[in-house]
Amino acid sequence: MSNVQIVFLVLVFIGTFSAVIWVVGRAAGNPTHRRLNRLLGGAEEVSRPAHQWVEKVAHATSSFARLSLPDEGYESSALRRRFLNAGIRGATAPMAYFGLKTVLALGAPLLCFAVLTATQSSLRGASLMFVMLLTSAVGYYLPNYVLAKAIARRQREIFENFPDALDLMTVCMEAGLGTEAALTKVAQEIGHKTPVLSEELHLVNLELRAGGSRERALRNLSMRTGTDEVEGFVSMIIQAERFGTSIAQSMRVHADTVRTKRRQKAEEAATKVPLKLLFPLIFCIFPALMLVIMGPAVIQMIRIVLPAMGGN
């Protein structure tokens, strides 16, 4: 390794170490964190650690976020809806998102180049450029993957617990409670099982108490969750109010439909298990099993049959 490469590695290490210290220091020095609004009726505040980290990351990467942050159009974009589907409603979410994309897109190739240089890799010219571009692309699209996984995890939790919430709401409405009172009761009781769905129902109650229309509050619930089951529930409530049908009876039918769909998805996942186990069974378990079963016979053949065939 030449002196120029050594000096370059030292400079890259110092720069990377300084950047990490600067980011961690700025993130740790921000004591503010997001909480849910204090719910009416004496409900306690619920802290949101995810929102705290979003604000810290946004505060630490604000300088890099300006390089790729769009100037306008975010409020009506599909990215904002994806943030809502992931449960991220902070104003600093786009800054943290684009800041991470910029930092990873610029830092991943430098780190890759430093590692390849330190290990004295044989990559040169076009091959080295391709690897660096590949690592830059991976770093740029990594926040997209993380956001998609967060959305899928949240929507799955809502889907699995929504039939139970509908059953509880049906019981409350058949007992004489109105729609708003039933939503409030369900939001309080179901919070022990699924905080995500409880939070969304609390937000609906807050919108209704703030003077918003029921249709608009339910439409916002459908937009925030992004699930077909909640969208069907919202459409069913709106249509039942317009045509004067029984909301409790319609809700019971919708709960049965959603529960059937949940059971079908569970059966589908169980049906896929043998197919997913086929490849590990063939390539990992079956060779080891054959080695244990056929190993002694092969050893005996080598010891007895091969010498006999050779005339010894």
LUMNUFI-958830 format. One line per 8 residues: number of its first residue (from 1); for each residue x, y, z of N, C-alpha, C. Coordinates in steps of 0.001 Angstrom, whole numbers. Layout:
N
NUM = X/Y/Z/X/Y/Z/X/Y/Z; ...
This chain:
312
1 = 859/-1190/0/0/0/0/894/1237/0; 634/2166/-924/1465/3351/-1048/1132/4368/28; 2008/5371/146/1778/6416/1141/535/7232/838; 241/7430/-437/-957/8199/-800/-2221/7474/-339; -2253/6154/-523/-3422/5391/-73/-3560/5413/1435; -2440/5347/2142/-2497/5393/3610/-3035/6735/4079; -2546/7819/3482/-3036/9146/3863/-4521/9289/3547; -4925/8770/2393/-6332/8851/2025/-7206/8068/3000
9 = -6777/6863/3391/-7547/6081/4357/-7647/6793/5698; -6561/7409/6125/-6589/8147/7401/-7569/9309/7324; -7568/10026/6191/-8491/11152/6038/-9941/10678/5998; -10195/9566/5292/-11554/9032/5251/-12003/8584/6627; -11126/7932/7376/-11483/7489/8721/-11771/8675/9627; -10932/9700/9567/-11150/10871/10420/-12458/11569/10041; -12700/11694/8725/-13939/12350/8301/-15172/11569/8700; -15138/10241/8520/-16290/9417/8903/-16518/9438/10397
17 = -15433/9331/11163/-15559/9354/12613/-16108/10699/13098; -15643/11788/12503/-16133/13115/12896/-17601/13288/12542; -18011/12773/11364/-19411/12879/10970/-20314/12091/11902; -19874/10879/12286/-20672/10068/13214/-20799/10754/14567; -19684/11299/15077/-19733/11996/16360/-20649/13210/16282; -20595/13931/15149/-21431/15112/14996/-22916/14753/14955; -23247/13667/14201/-24641/13252/14104/-25167/12774/15449; -24377/11948/16137/-24813/11443/17442/-24943/12569/18451
25 = -24008/13516/18414/-24081/14640/19342/-25300/15501/19128; -25629/15774/17856/-26808/16579/17587/-28083/15834/17925; -28087/14507/17671/-29276/13729/18005/-29477/13632/19508; -28390/13470/20249/-28504/13361/21704/-28780/14706/22351; -28386/15785/21703/-28592/17089/22290/-29973/17656/22075; -30826/16944/21373/-32183/17418/21157/-33109/16769/22161; -33522/17446/23237/-34315/16809/24281/-35792/16720/23957; -36237/17416/22902/-37659/17420/22596/-38081/16092/22011
33 = -39263/15705/22260/-39822/14467/21707/-41316/14646/21519; -41841/13883/20612/-43255/14013/20288/-44084/13104/21176; -45303/13599/21545/-46288/12822/22279/-47636/13013/21614; -48530/12140/21889/-49888/12326/21407/-50546/13470/22165; -51491/14104/21534/-52247/15139/22226/-52986/14512/23392; -53151/15309/24462/-53876/14806/25637/-55325/14576/25259; -55745/13318/25375/-57096/12965/24964/-58111/13488/25969; -59263/13840/25465/-60328/14310/26340/-60833/13163/27196
41 = -61314/13507/28383/-61819/12492/29285/-60781/11965/30241; -59663/12672/30408/-58687/12284/31412/-57755/11193/30979; -57646/10909/29697/-56718/9874/29241/-55300/10361/29372; -54393/9440/29649/-52999/9788/29849/-52311/9997/28515; -51245/10770/28534/-50440/10949/27343/-49678/9670/27045; -49540/9384/25779/-48820/8194/25326/-47584/8651/24587; -46421/8273/25080/-45180/8673/24429/-44976/7862/23182; -44293/8457/22228/-44025/7810/20959/-42525/7775/20725
49 = -41847/6682/21124/-40396/6616/20902/-40023/6706/19437; -40846/6154/18551/-40521/6237/17125/-40503/7681/16658; -41448/8477/17130/-41478/9879/16750/-40282/10629/17335; -39850/10238/18525/-38666/10860/19099/-37451/10627/18208; -37276/9398/17747/-36120/9108/16894/-36236/9806/15556; -37454/9947/15043/-37626/10665/13780/-37179/12108/13933; -37564/12736/15026/-37161/14123/15248/-35652/14240/15448; -35064/13287/16151/-33619/13334/16357/-32864/13166/15040
57 = -33318/12214/14231/-32664/12005/12941/-32847/13220/12042; -34048/13808/12064/-34280/15002/11253/-33414/16161/11712; -33245/16301/13017/-32408/17375/13539/-30939/17145/13190; -30516/15884/13169/-29107/15595/12899/-28776/15681/11419; -29728/15356/10551/-29462/15323/9108/-30137/16459/8359; -30470/17530/9070/-31172/18640/8416/-30325/19291/7327; -28999/19332/7528/-28131/19955/6529/-28097/19144/5235; -28130/17810/5350/-28111/16969/4157/-29489/16867/3515
65 = -30551/17022/4310/-31898/16864/3759/-32226/17949/2745; -31638/19116/2897/-31930/20215/1968/-31440/19919/551; -30550/18943/408/-30045/18610/-924/-31078/17883/-1771; -31990/17137/-1141/-32965/16344/-1898/-34404/16583/-1468; -34648/17454/-482/-36000/17696/2/-36769/18530/-1016; -37955/18073/-1443/-38726/18867/-2407/-39229/20157/-1767; -39284/21205/-2569/-39699/22512/-2057/-41190/22571/-1769; -42010/21929/-2589/-43456/21994/-2415/-44073/20717/-2969
73 = -45370/20550/-2651/-46092/19384/-3132/-46084/18195/-2202; -45477/18346/-1005/-45402/17195/-110/-46764/16879/510; -47547/17897/831/-48810/17670/1527/-49785/16825/718; -49733/16926/-599/-50648/16177/-1452/-49965/15013/-2175; -48792/14630/-1706/-48034/13582/-2381/-48368/12210/-1805; -47976/11183/-2548/-48176/9812/-2066/-47235/9471/-925; -46101/10171/-838/-45160/9905/250/-45753/10277/1595; -46502/11357/1658/-47147/11745/2912/-48152/10687/3360
81 = -48891/10126/2406/-49833/9064/2760/-49094/7827/3252; -47944/7536/2683/-47162/6395/3162/-46661/6634/4579; -46278/7862/4895/-45899/8179/6269/-47072/7994/7216; -48259/8420/6799/-49446/8230/7638/-49759/6753/7817; -49590/5957/6764/-49823/4517/6884/-48833/3857/7831; -47627/4409/7913/-46624/3881/8844/-46777/4430/10256; -47734/5347/10475/-47942/5920/11795/-47031/7076/12123; -46399/7680/11117/-45484/8801/11320/-46199/10067/10857
89 = -46579/10911/11804/-47335/12109/11476/-46585/13397/11801; -45328/13283/12180/-44566/14468/12539/-44213/15317/11330; -44067/16606/11564/-43707/17516/10474/-42259/17341/10039; -41445/16710/10893/-40032/16514/10568/-39767/15193/9843; -40818/14420/9554/-40633/13121/8900/-39995/13243/7523; -40450/14156/6645/-39785/14227/5328/-38336/14658/5418; -38009/15537/6378/-36616/15955/6525/-35743/14790/6968; -36239/13985/7911/-35479/12807/8349/-35353/11793/7220
97 = -36408/11621/6459/-36412/10632/5371/-35405/11006/4283; -35516/12226/3771/-34610/12643/2698/-33196/12872/3221; -33055/13240/4491/-31723/13368/5058/-31004/12038/5125; -31718/10990/5548/-31118/9657/5588/-30770/9161/4186; -31649/9410/3220/-31364/8980/1859/-30094/9653/1328; -29936/10949/1619/-28758/11659/1134/-27494/11178/1827; -27561/11010/3150/-26378/10576/3909/-25947/9178/3478; -26913/8269/3324/-26561/6911/2928/-26070/6842/1483
105 = -26675/7646/604/-26244/7629/-792/-24829/8175/-955; -24431/9140/-99/-23083/9688/-197/-22071/8931/666; -22518/8429/1812/-21585/7781/2733/-21298/6330/2416; -22283/5611/1848/-22065/4193/1551/-20955/3967/526; -20874/4731/-589/-19750/4512/-1512/-18392/4835/-902; -18332/5881/-69/-17053/6213/580/-16619/5103/1524; -17568/4585/2282/-17228/3491/3189/-16818/2243/2420; -17520/1963/1320/-17160/802/495/-15769/972/-101
113 = -15475/2178/-578/-14152/2414/-1157/-13057/2275/-109; -13327/2754/1104/-12340/2637/2167/-12089/1181/2536; -13171/383/2587/-13016/-1035/2910/-12252/-1773/1809; -12591/-1496/566/-11891/-2159/-548/-10418/-1769/-602; -10136/-509/-294/-8741/-77/-298/-7971/-694/865; -8602/-790/2017/-7930/-1369/3183/-7653/-2853/3002; -8557/-3533/2308/-8359/-4965/2078/-7554/-5263/823; -7061/-4201/149/-6255/-4357/-1060/-6987/-5191/-2113
121 = -8231/-4793/-2387/-9035/-5507/-3372/-8467/-5298/-4773; -8755/-6259/-5631/-8268/-6196/-7014/-9208/-5444/-7943; -10294/-4887/-7403/-11233/-4152/-8240/-10610/-2837/-8692; -10689/-2589/-9959/-10128/-1367/-10525/-11036/-879/-11647; -10984/402/-11904/-11648/986/-13052/-13150/834/-13029; -13696/237/-14098/-15144/119/-14249/-15760/-771/-13170; -15064/-1818/-12751/-15592/-2703/-11706/-15741/-1963/-10386; -14726/-1181/-10025/-14797/-402/-8794/-15908/629/-8866
129 = -16054/1273/-10001/-17112/2266/-10168/-18487/1621/-10069; -18638/423/-10632/-19925/-273/-10559/-20279/-641/-9112; -19301/-1122/-8353/-19554/-1486/-6960/-19939/-254/-6143; -19268/859/-6367/-19586/2079/-5627/-20970/2612/-5994; -21318/2546/-7281/-22654/2969/-7690/-23728/2039/-7110; -23404/749/-7042/-24353/-199/-6466/-24585/80/-4980; -23512/323/-4232/-23668/642/-2811/-24397/1967/-2614; -24175/2926/-3504/-24903/4195/-3414/-26394/3989/-3642
137 = -26739/3149/-4621/-28155/2870/-4882/-28800/2135/-3711; -28071/1195/-3124/-28603/475/-1962/-28831/1436/-801; -27874/2324/-550/-28048/3305/516/-29181/4271/257; -29398/4616/-1014/-30460/5575/-1342/-31839/4945/-1173; -31985/3667/-1546/-33293/3026/-1481/-33519/2261/-176; -32564/2240/724/-32757/1550/2001/-33869/2171/2841; -33986/3508/2951/-35142/4073/3687/-36484/3689/3087; -36559/3521/1761/-37817/3064/1154/-38200/1681/1659
145 = -37217/790/1767/-37492/-569/2246/-37933/-561/3702; -37256/241/4519/-37619/323/5941/-39028/876/6101; -39361/1904/5322/-40706/2478/5392/-41759/1470/4937; -41471/709/3888/-42423/-298/3418/-42643/-1394/4458; -41574/-1809/5142/-41726/-2822/6195/-42533/-2286/7367; -42334/-1017/7718/-43111/-417/8813/-44592/-336/8446; -44883/12/7191/-46280/78/6750/-46918/-1307/6783; -46210/-2314/6283/-46756/-3672/6257/-46996/-4202/7669
153 = -46072/-3929/8600/-46243/-4400/9972/-47441/-3730/10644; -47606/-2444/10418/-48719/-1717/11033/-50057/-2138/10435; -50119/-2281/9126/-51363/-2700/8492/-51729/-4126/8873; -50742/-4963/9081/-51052/-6324/9508/-51635/-6342/10915; -51101/-5519/11792/-51658/-5450/13148/-53093/-4947/13123; -53364/-3944/12294/-54730/-3431/12191/-55659/-4496/11622; -55204/-5199/10599/-56040/-6222/9975/-56361/-7365/10932; -55402/-7782/11735/-55621/-8914/12630/-56520/-8562/13810
161 = -56550/-7306/14222/-57333/-6925/15400/-58616/-6176/15064; -58820/-5860/13796/-60010/-5086/13444/-61313/-5855/13653; -61402/-7178/13360/-62661/-7890/13649/-63056/-7852/15111; -62096/-7939/16029/-62420/-7863/17456/-62959/-6485/17819; -62370/-5437/17219/-62880/-4088/17471/-64303/-3927/16929; -64596/-4519/15779/-65945/-4449/15230/-66945/-5190/16103; -66556/-6348/16644/-67447/-7080/17545/-67755/-6267/18789; -66737/-5660/19363/-66943/-4846/20561/-67806/-3632/20250
169 = -67604/-3026/19088/-68411/-1876/18703/-69861/-2284/18464; -70062/-3461/17894/-71430/-3949/17679/-72148/-4177/18995; -71465/-4767/19965/-72064/-4995/21284/-72421/-3672/21947; -71519/-2688/21826/-71788/-1377/22436/-72995/-698/21789; -73110/-771/20472/-74223/-116/19798/-75533/-851/20039; -75493/-2171/20135/-76704/-2907/20459/-77138/-2688/21901; -76194/-2278/22754/-76540/-1969/24143/-77132/-573/24306; -77152/219/23227/-77781/1528/23296/-76856/2706/23099
177 = -75567/2497/22913/-74642/3603/22726/-74702/4103/21278; -74396/5385/21110/-74303/5943/19779/-72983/5598/19123; -72837/6066/17892/-71625/5732/17148/-70398/6355/17793; -70466/7649/18163/-69317/8309/18784/-68986/7688/20135; -70007/7396/20935/-69757/6780/22243/-69186/5374/22089; -69658/4638/21085/-69126/3294/20857/-67672/3357/20411; -67335/4330/19551/-65943/4488/19142/-65047/4827/20326; -65535/5692/21204/-64744/6065/22387/-64524/4861/23304
185 = -65569/4089/23512/-65460/2919/24390/-64526/1871/23802; -64640/1623/22511/-63776/629/21863/-62326/1091/21892; -62093/2379/21662/-60727/2903/21696/-60095/2746/23067; -60889/2876/24115/-60357/2716/25474/-60092/1258/25814; -60993/373/25400/-60891/-1022/25821/-59876/-1812/24995; -59725/-1469/23714/-58874/-2269/22847/-57419/-1834/22892; -57130/-757/23638/-55754/-271/23722/-54796/-1249/24363; -55298/-2159/25223/-54425/-3151/25855/-53948/-4203/24850
193 = -54735/-4436/23802/-54391/-5467/22834/-53670/-4903/21625; -54123/-3797/21108/-53534/-3195/19910/-53486/-1682/20066; -52372/-1134/20508/-52270/327/20659/-52422/1086/19342; -52062/449/18227/-52147/1136/16935/-53595/1446/16578; -54459/445/16631/-55866/651/16311/-56540/1552/17338; -56163/1421/18591/-56707/2305/19626/-56342/3761/19354; -55132/3998/18940/-54705/5367/18622/-55484/5942/17449; -55706/5137/16415/-56462/5623/15266/-57901/5954/15649
201 = -58530/5130/16457/-59900/5414/16888/-59950/6632/17792; -58925/6849/18607/-58847/8053/19426/-58760/9301/18548; -58004/9203/17469/-57899/10346/16564/-59240/10648/15899; -60009/9611/15581/-61353/9828/15037/-62229/10554/16049; -62150/10129/17304/-62931/10791/18350/-62528/12247/18526; -61233/12506/18431/-60771/13888/18561/-61267/14750/17410; -61275/14208/16212/-61793/14969/15077/-63279/15252/15234; -64034/14274/15734/-65459/14484/15935/-65722/15511/17030
209 = -64939/15477/18102/-65131/16438/19185/-64666/17833/18813; -63780/17903/17829/-63326/19212/17368/-64319/19866/16419; -65393/19177/16069/-66412/19772/15222/-66428/19250/13807; -65582/18293/13481/-65567/17748/12133/-66735/16811/11889; -67083/16636/10638/-68179/15740/10288/-67746/14292/10460; -68733/13435/10682/-68419/12025/10880/-67868/11398/9612; -68422/11785/8462/-67936/11225/7203/-66488/11601/6950; -66142/12859/7221/-64768/13295/6994/-63800/12608/7952
217 = -64206/12454/9208/-63345/11783/10190/-63118/10324/9811; -64157/9657/9313/-63999/8264/8911/-63163/8139/7642; -63321/9096/6720/-62475/9089/5523/-61006/9265/5889; -60742/10131/6847/-59358/10307/7305/-58824/9041/7959; -59686/8320/8685/-59272/7043/9274/-58883/6048/8193; -59662/5976/7123/-59340/5079/6017/-58034/5474/5333; -57793/6790/5191/-56565/7245/4547/-55346/6951/5420; -55467/7103/6731/-54318/6880/7617/-53940/5411/7717
225 = -54929/4527/7707/-54637/3099/7853/-54219/2468/6526; -54921/2814/5444/-54563/2267/4148/-54903/799/3970; -55850/276/4719/-56252/-1126/4603/-57642/-1222/3978; -57869/-2295/3238/-59163/-2485/2574/-60274/-2733/3583; -59958/-3371/4695/-60983/-3682/5693/-61529/-2411/6335; -60637/-1498/6686/-61091/-237/7268/-61832/603/6236; -61376/568/4999/-62069/1310/3944/-63477/770/3735; -63630/-550/3773/-64968/-1130/3679/-65835/-772/4862
233 = -65243/-737/6051/-66003/-343/7246/-66497/1100/7137; -65635/1987/6647/-66019/3391/6491/-67133/3536/5466; -67005/2860/4352/-68055/2925/3322/-69365/2357/3851; -69302/1293/4640/-70506/689/5187/-71207/1647/6157; -70442/2322/7017/-71040/3271/7968/-71701/4429/7223; -71026/4949/6223/-71564/6094/5474/-72835/5699/4722; -72815/4535/4076/-73998/4090/3342/-75156/3774/4277; -74867/3212/5433/-75933/2907/6399/-76587/4179/6912
241 = -75806/5233/7127/-76387/6503/7561/-77212/7154/6460; -76760/7026/5225/-77485/7658/4124/-78826/6983/3857; -78866/5645/3930/-80085/4919/3594/-80914/4561/4828; -80437/4883/6008/-81216/4668/7211/-81289/3233/7678; -80376/2405/7285/-80364/1013/7737/-79699/908/9118; -79806/-276/9707/-79243/-495/11030/-77716/-581/10947; -77035/309/11664/-75574/314/11645/-75032/-908/12383; -75688/-1294/13477/-75210/-2442/14257/-75290/-3736/13444
249 = -76417/-3922/12717/-76560/-5122/11910/-75562/-5137/10762; -75380/-3984/10116/-74392/-3913/9028/-72985/-4166/9550; -72695/-3681/10755/-71378/-3877/11343/-71140/-5340/11696; -72188/-6012/12116/-72042/-7433/12432/-71726/-8236/11164; -72389/-7907/10071/-72121/-8600/8806/-70700/-8306/8332; -70285/-7055/8463/-68925/-6704/8031/-67881/-7377/8911; -68163/-7502/10213/-67231/-8189/11109/-67078/-9653/10723; -68184/-10313/10365/-68093/-11705/9912/-67276/-11832/8628
257 = -67461/-10850/7733/-66706/-10882/6478/-65204/-10721/6727; -64852/-9765/7582/-63439/-9524/7877/-62831/-10706/8616; -63601/-11325/9513/-63086/-12480/10244/-62870/-13666/9301; -63771/-13839/8344/-63591/-14897/7353/-62346/-14650/6506; -62129/-13406/6124/-60939/-13075/5339/-59671/-13311/6151; -59703/-12997/7435/-58535/-13254/8278/-58256/-14743/8394; -59308/-15543/8536/-59113/-16997/8600/-58584/-17544/7286; -59067/-17027/6182/-58576/-17478/4884/-57107/-17135/4676
265 = -56692/-15975/5139/-55275/-15616/5024/-54414/-16503/5904; -54925/-16849/7087/-54176/-17762/7952/-54066/-19145/7313; -55145/-19618/6693/-55099/-20913/6012/-54166/-20870/4810; -54154/-19735/4103/-53241/-19604/2969/-51790/-19642/3418; -51503/-18955/4527/-50133/-18985/5049/-49742/-20382/5509; -50698/-21110/6111/-50397/-22473/6537/-50199/-23403/5346; -50908/-23146/4249/-50747/-23979/3056/-49383/-23759/2406; -48830/-22563/2521/-47540/-22261/1905/-46355/-22824/2687
273 = -46581/-23258/3919/-45474/-23740/4746/-44778/-24953/4142; -45498/-25996/3680/-44771/-27145/3081/-43928/-26766/1873; -44439/-25844/1037/-43662/-25433/-127/-42413/-24662/294; -42524/-23840/1319/-41355/-23098/1794/-40333/-24012/2463; -40798/-25108/3038/-39884/-26056/3675/-39256/-27022/2679; -39743/-27026/1430/-39255/-27999/463/-37781/-27779/130; -37403/-26540/-149/-36021/-26267/-548/-35030/-26464/607; -35298/-25981/1832/-34368/-26332/2929/-34298/-27827/3187
281 = -35429/-28523/2987/-35422/-29969/3211/-34546/-30683/2184; -34609/-30260/932/-33849/-30932/-128/-32364/-30597/-46; -32051/-29330/149/-30660/-28894/47/-29907/-28901/1385; -30596/-28982/2503/-29909/-28929/3801/-30127/-30196/4630; -31374/-30584/4812/-31673/-31698/5712/-31476/-33039/5003; -31962/-33140/3783/-31876/-34421/3073/-30432/-34875/2828; -29499/-34007/2404/-28107/-34488/2243/-27492/-34977/3547; -27759/-34269/4656/-27221/-34732/5938/-27834/-36068/6346
289 = -29133/-36230/6092/-29790/-37497/6416/-29228/-38644/5582; -29012/-38400/4301/-28435/-39437/3441/-27006/-39759/3848; -26281/-38746/4300/-24912/-39007/4758/-24907/-39893/5990; -25823/-39671/6901/-25891/-40497/8113/-26335/-41919/7779; -27311/-42040/6853/-27846/-43366/6536/-26883/-44165/5661; -26371/-43523/4602/-25546/-44231/3630/-24059/-44199/3964; -23662/-43393/4932/-22247/-43294/5259/-21603/-44600/5669; -22158/-45344/6645/-21541/-46628/7031/-21483/-47633/5876
297 = -22536/-47698/5049/-22528/-48635/3917/-21447/-48261/2907; -21266/-46977/2652/-20223/-46556/1710/-18851/-46882/2257; -18657/-46694/3552/-17359/-47014/4159/-17069/-48515/4047; -18072/-49355/4288/-17878/-50800/4158/-17579/-51201/2720; -18250/-50521/1776/-17960/-50821/366/-16520/-50451/17; -16056/-49326/532/-14682/-48922/242/-13690/-49902/860; -13987/-50404/2040/-13061/-51292/2738/-13060/-52708/2165; -14232/-53199/1692/-14343/-54608/1308/-14464/-54789/-202
305 = -15389/-54083/-811/-15677/-54312/-2238/-14539/-53838/-3125; -14018/-52651/-2880/-12969/-52137/-3744/-11702/-52974/-3681; -11214/-53417/-2496/-10047/-54335/-2507/-10334/-55660/-3212; -11578/-56170/-3068/-11907/-57432/-3741/-11915/-57264/-5258; -12407/-56119/-5702/-12400/-55887/-7153/-10984/-55676/-7669; -10077/-55226/-6816/-8695/-55037/-7254/-7859/-56313/-7173; -8419/-57390/-6642/-7689/-58669/-6578/-6892/-58832/-5312; -7054/-57950/-4312/-6314/-58085/-3069/-7136/-58924/-2084
